[in-house]
Amino acid sequence: MKNNGTKILWYRQSAASWNEALPLGNGRVGAMVYGGAAHERIGLNEDTLWSGIPTHYENPNGAAVFRRARELALARRYPEAQQLLEQEFTNLWSQVYLPLGELRLDMEHPEEVEHYRRSLDLSTGIHRVEYDCRGVHYVRECFISHPDEVMVMRLTADRPGALTFSFSLIPAMEADWQQMTDAVAITGNCPLVKRVFGAKNEERGAIEYGKTDAERGIGYHAEARAVVEGGKMTRRGGVRVMKADSATLYFNVRTSFNGWNKHPVLEGRPYTAPCRAELNAAMEKGYEVLRAAHIADHRALYDRVRLDLGGGEEATLPTDERLYAHENGGDDAALYALYFNFGRYLTIAASRVGTQPTNLQGIWNDHLVPPWNSNYTVNINTEMNYWPTLTCDLAECHEPLMRMIGELAVSGERTAAQYYGAPGFVVHHNTDLWRMTTPVGAHWEGSAVFAFWPLASGWFMRHVWEHYEYTQDSAWLREIGLPIIRKAAEFYRATLVEDTDGTLIMAPSTSPENNFRTEDGRRCAVSATAAMTQAIIRDVFEICLQAEKALDLHDPLVCELTELLPRLKPFGIGREGELLEWAENPTENDVHHRHISHLYGLHPARLITPEETPALAEACRVSLERRGDESTGWTMGWRINQWARLGDGDRALRLLRTQLRTVEGRNPQRIARGGEVNMSNGGGTYLNLFDAHPPFQIDGNYGACAGIAEMLLQTAPDGALKLLPALPAAWADGGVKGLRARGGYKVDLAWRGGKLAEAKITATVDGTLRLSDGRAFTMKAGESIIL
């Protein structure tokens, strides 16, 4: 398969802003490389560098408040129920994901350079800057090694003694700074962000650095060292390298974080000595050994999947120019493959075994006060981060999410009992490093629209179940997955109540972040129930039954859920043919709202399909039409998947095309037409291919990546594989290798003239392969068939 234009981001100029810098990562350490010739900046992150300490926000009256709000909702006294929840049920906001600071490098040569190029090779995870200055050719390579846990930068010049530069670490927080002849280091403790009732999240309280061990946050030590060939080093506001032939910089950071429920100082782990030990080990190996190990580790994951959509001459242009040409109506199919590969690259760079899951910004953040705390927003965003992981054969990268869900299942037991008087566990719409499960909102008026949403624990069960569906790891399901699924099911079983029509609902409910108008015109978020609430609960119950069946178990809970399922309130269809979002059919406050939560049953769940529930599928189509295509970046990612599930590849591609419009670009043709230079009112893509809400949110990258895979391969609810279910007409010829399907299959596809030309399907476990056209094949693990 061709890779032309599908694996390298490159530019003729350095990054003008953080949203043009290029990301590196090993799951734990993240870096944003600007690529300046004379002045390099590298933004640095570590995935456990968060504010705060373990905290549970108490609400001893929570269960009583919930019961009273339920009574009000069942009586259709929605504004009263909402006011009660906001004033007496919500609690304080989450803590914050923090930046470490920057590594800065200043070359002692003129600012003016020639033949400049910076690039990121997605297939190797190596960033490269090269240019000419006064007859000398300079090259910098940089990567972050997962096997050796360090960031490495190699500087070379084609003239001996031509490298003279200085480097230093600039902390983002209060820290002690240490200078040595060949190294600089920063050591400190993260602050606590104080929260107060009555304030919005963006109206944060003071950032406080603790005075005692009990008050101090996560400790950290970061260090950058240099090894030179030729020349020498001295101290000068950092480290100054003089007249070297080449130089290698090594960077590492470690923290005292020792678990979500352990105090990071009183119960913290060592961090300075481990940081230095890893640096020592890396320096002993040297650059070439580290580079080879890094590439081998990276490619072992990246090379599993390849996508070829063709592409023309534009594939050889710089990435920003390709984006502009595409935005101006150009045809560059390889750009979609590049975007797909970028999503896979971001997964590998930001989520590895033993690391934290990806947050709103993956692992990359340069703000002490980032948008939405750069936390885990679990009413869509965190889930979307992991949509492409399994289908792109990156099950190892799914581990951080599974581990967090297991930790939330412990933390959420206390919240379920105290706030609902229920067994099992619950998670609301935000969490953080400390596995917060309580509802945020801080008694702020209007906060119920997002704060009162106890369904994240249910949504997570779809990820737990899909981990089994793709891996077919029965031991994992028995020991880890199913116990968590049962706990989630127990919570929703306990919180169901009869509605006025006799059906079972969870009351009160909201549809995440969306409002409707009451009959007297008031804006309101709380309803008796919502389509998403009912869909998630139904999904959890069905997943529990499927998991028990897969393990041939006969738990009494199965009988109870089997009896409850037919009594759950079914989906409804509104007066315009749309899928009902709330208990009734009120007027939406914003018909074009970014969230499409009521369509959860279509995607990511499989409760609604065009084949099995055509009327409901049509109602989903109407809902998508009413919402429209224009929205934030991540929302377009979700819509791509929805249209793919409906089998409309052309509409999915239209959304993908819209998502790739530039947001902070300098599109010459748009400027010439008098168009806006900064499209800040709509979502799209930054010049480094990061998704723009705006601001940057990484979920849109992952959502679009998953959507492309969804256009090429799906699995029906009965387990049958659907090959090329939503292939756009514009992608007439192409191929993909290595996608994974539910049931334990690897799938290679090739198509010509918009039709399947060949399919190779390999089983990873014994079983019966079924296709959507009715064909079935009994297969052994490792066996392949070619269709």
ZATINU-573842 format. One record per residue (C-alpha): x, y, z. Coordinates in steps of 0.25 Angstrom, whole numbers, plus 5000, padded with zeros to 4 digits. Each point is the difference from the previous one (the first is absolute). Example, Ala and Ser with C-alpha at 12.3 -4.5 7.8 and 13.67 -1.06 7.14 Angstrom:
BEGIN
504949825031
500650144998
//
This chain:
BEGIN
500050005000
500550144997
500350095012
500350134991
499550125008
499449915011
501049995011
500850135001
499650145005
500950114995
500150154998
500950114994
500050085013
500149985015
498750005008
499450145003
499249955012
499849885009
498949954990
501049994989
501149935008
500149854998
499749895011
500949905005
499749905011
500349865007
498650005007
500650065012
500950124996
499450094989
500750114992
499650114990
501250034991
499950144994
501249974991
500650145000
501450014993
500750105008
499049995012
499449865004
498949995010
499449865004
498850005009
500149895011
499049925007
499949875009
498749935001
499950005015
500350145002
498750055006
499650105010
499449955013
500049885009
499049885002
498650065004
498649965001
498950105000
499049965011
498550024999
499349935012
498750054995
500249954985
499149885000
498850085006
500250114990
500049904989
498749945004
499450135002
500550054986
499449874994
498750035006
500050134994
500449954986
498949895000
499050115003
500650084988
500450115009
501350014992
500550145004
499849975015
500849874999
501150074992
500150115011
500149895011
501149934993
500850124998
499950055014
500149885008
500549884992
501250064991
501450015006
501350064997
500850004987
501249914996
501550025002
500850054988
501049934990
501350095001
501250034991
501449975004
500650124992
500950014988
501449954996
500650124992
501250004991
500750124994
500949984988
501150104999
499950034985
499250104993
498550004999
499949994985
500149864995
499849934986
499449874996
499249995013
499149875002
499449945012
499349875000
499449895009
500049864994
498849935006
500649864997
501250025008
499650115010
501250084997
500050164999
501050064991
500550144997
501050034989
500550134994
501250074994
500750125007
501250074995
500449884992
499849905011
498949894999
499449985014
499149885004
499249985013
499349875003
499149975012
499249895005
499449955014
500449865002
498949905006
501049895003
501150095007
499050115005
500850124996
499950114989
501250014992
500550114990
501249994991
500650124994
501049994988
500750094990
500849974988
501150095004
500949965012
499950095012
498750074994
499149975012
499950115010
498850025008
499450005014
498849935006
499250015013
498749955007
498950115002
499049955011
498550034998
499849995015
500850055013
501249915000
501449995005
501050024988
501449935000
501150024991
501249914997
501150004989
499349904991
498650015006
498850085005
498949955009
498750055006
499449945013
498650045006
498749965005
498750024993
498950105006
498649985004
498950074993
499150055010
498549994997
498850075005
498549994999
499350094991
501150024990
500149954986
501149914996
500750114993
499950095012
501149925007
500450025015
501450035003
501249914996
500649965013
501449945003
500049925013
500950045011
500049865007
500149864995
498549985002
499750124992
501049984989
499649944986
500749904991
501550025001
500850004987
501450004995
500450034985
501450004995
500750034986
501449964998
501050014988
501149924994
500950064990
501049964990
501150104998
499850135007
499750035014
498950045010
499950115010
498950065009
499350124995
498650025003
499949854998
501049924992
500850064989
500649914989
501250064993
500549964986
499649855001
499949914988
498749945005
499249995013
498949915006
499050055010
499349915010
498850045007
499149935011
499050035010
499449915012
499050035010
499649965014
498649954995
499749865007
498649984997
498650074999
499749975015
501450035006
500550135005
501250044990
500950055011
499649925012
499949874992
500750054988
501149924992
501450044998
500250084987
501350085000
500949875001
499249924990
500050124990
501550015001
500249854999
499249994987
500850124994
501349935004
499649874994
499650074987
501350084999
500849875001
499249944988
500250124991
499250074990
500049894989
499749895009
498850085006
499550044986
500049864995
499349955012
499050114999
499749984985
499849855002
499050025012
499250114993
499949924986
499649875008
498750085002
499950104989
500349904988
498849915004
499150084991
500150064987
499050094992
500150034985
499050104994
500950044989
500550144998
500650104990
501050104999
499550085012
500549885009
501450064998
499750145005
500250055015
498949965009
499450155002
500050024985
499349874998
498950045010
499850134993
499949934986
499049915006
499250115006
500050074987
499349884993
501349924996
499949855000
501149935009
499549875004
501449975007
499750115009
498849925007
501049885001
501050095007
498950055009
499749865003
501449965003
500250125009
498949955009
500649875001
501450075003
499350085011
499549885006
501449935000
500650135005
499050035011
499549875006
500949885004
499949895010
500250065014
499850144996
498850095003
498950004989
499950124990
499350125006
499350114992
501450044994
500649865000
501350035008
500350134994
499650135007
500850145001
499050075010
500050015015
498550024999
499749924988
498649994993
499049925008
501249965009
500649914989
499349895008
499249884997
498650044995
499349874999
498750034994
500649984986
501450064999
500849895008
499249894993
500350064986
501550005003
499949855000
499149974988
501149974990
500949925010
499449864999
499650004985
501450064997
500749885007
500550075011
499449925012
501350035008
499650155000
498749975005
500549955014
500150145006
498550024998
499649865005
500950035013
499350135002
498749944999
500449905010
500450115010
498850084997
499249875004
500650015014
499950155001
498650004995
499449915010
500150115011
499350094991
498949904996
499749985015
500150145005
499350084988
499049894996
499949905011
500349894990
500949884998
501049994989
500850124995
499850134993
500850114992
499550134996
500550094989
501450045005
501149925006
501550035002
501349935005
499349985014
498949934993
498950105005
498649944997
499150105007
499250104992
500750144998
499250134998
500350075014
498650045001
500150094988
498650034994
499949934987
501149895003
499049885000
500150004984
501349935002
500249985015
498849915002
500449884991
500349875007
500149924987
501650004998
500149875008
499049944990
500650054987
501449955005
499349865000
500050004985
501550025000
500249895010
499149904991
500750054987
501349975006
499649855002
499350004986
501250044993
501149925008
499149885004
500849995013
499049925008
500950005012
500150155000
498450014999
499849905012
501050065009
500050154997
498950044990
498749935005
500250045014
500050144996
498849984990
499249945012
500350125009
499550104989
498749914998
499749995015
500050165001
499150024988
499149895005
499950065013
499750144995
498949964990
498550055003
498749994993
499650114992
498550054999
499849904988
500649885008
501349994992
501350015008
500950124999
501150065008
499450145005
500450115000
500950004988
500750104990
500549994986
501550045002
500250154998
498750034993
498750075004
498650014996
498950105002
498849985010
498650034996
500250145007
501350024992
501049985011
501349934996
500249875007
500949885000
499349905010
498949904994
499449885006
500949924991
500850014987
500349924988
501549995003
499749955015
499049894995
501049964989
501249995009
499249925011
499549914989
501449984995
500649975013
498949895003
500249944987
501550005001
499949935014
499149894994
501049984988
501250005009
499349895009
499749924988
501450014994
500549945013
498949905001
499650065014
498650005007
500050115010
498750045006
500250144995
499849954986
498649965003
499750135006
500550084988
499349914990
498750035007
500350155001
500450024985
498649994994
499550105010
501050114997
499450124993
500349994985
500550104990
499050104995
499850084987
499750155000
499050084992
501050034989
500449854999
501350025009
500449915011
499450065013
501150055009
499250025013
498849945007
499150094992
500150074987
500450155004
500650114992
501549995000
500750125005
501049984989
499649904988
501550014995
500649965013
501449945000
499649875008
499249894993
499949925013
498649954997
500649924988
500949915010
499249884996
500550024985
501450025004
500849975008
499049895004
499349914990
498650015005
499550074987
500449954986
499450024987
499849854998
499349975013
499450135004
499750074987
499050105006
500950045012
501250014990
499250094991
499750095013
501550015003
500250044985
499050115002
500650045013
501450024994
499350084989
499450095010
501350025008
500750034987
501549984996
500650135006
500549985014
501249995008
501249914996
499849885009
498550014997
500349984985
500849885004
498849945006
499150034989
500949934990
499849875008
498550025001
499950024984
500949884998
499149915009
498850054991
500849954988
500250144994
501450014997
499950124991
499450085012
501049955009
501150054990
499350135000
500250025015
501449954999
500350104990
499450115008
500849965012
501350024992
499750154998
501150085007
499650085012
501250095003
500649994986
500550104990
499349944988
500550104988
498749974992
499150035011
500750125004
499950054985
498549975000
499950095012
499649885009
500349995014
501449965004
499649955014
498849914999
499850005015
498549985000
500149864994
500849885002
501149944991
501549975000
501250085004
501250004991
500749895008
498749914997
499550025015
498550005001
499450145003
498850015008
500550115001
500950005008
500849874999
499349875004
500649874996
498749924999
499750054986
501349944995
499649875006
498550014996
500450034985
501049885000
499049915005
499050054990
500949974989
500149865005
498549995002
499850044985
500849874996
499649905010
498949975010
499449895008
498549985001
499449975013
499949854997
501550004997
500050004985
501150084994
499650114990
501050034990
500150144994
498750045006
500150154998
501050024989
500050144994
499950014984
501250085001
500849895005
499849914988
501349935001
500849965012
500449905011
500249985015
500849905007
499949965015
498750055005
499449925011
498649955001
499149965012
500149855002
501549994999
500350034985
501150074992
499450064987
500750044987
499250074989
500250044986
499050074991
499950054986
499050084993
499350025014
499849845001
500749905009
501149944992
500649915010
499949975015
500949925009
499549975014
500949935010
499449945013
500850025013
499149905007
499249884996
498650034996
499050034989
500250114991
498750064995
499850114989
498850094998
499749944987
499749875007
501249924998
500749935012
501349935001
500649915012
501450055003
501149965009
500950105006
501150054991
499249954987
499750104989
499050004989
500050094987
498750044994
//
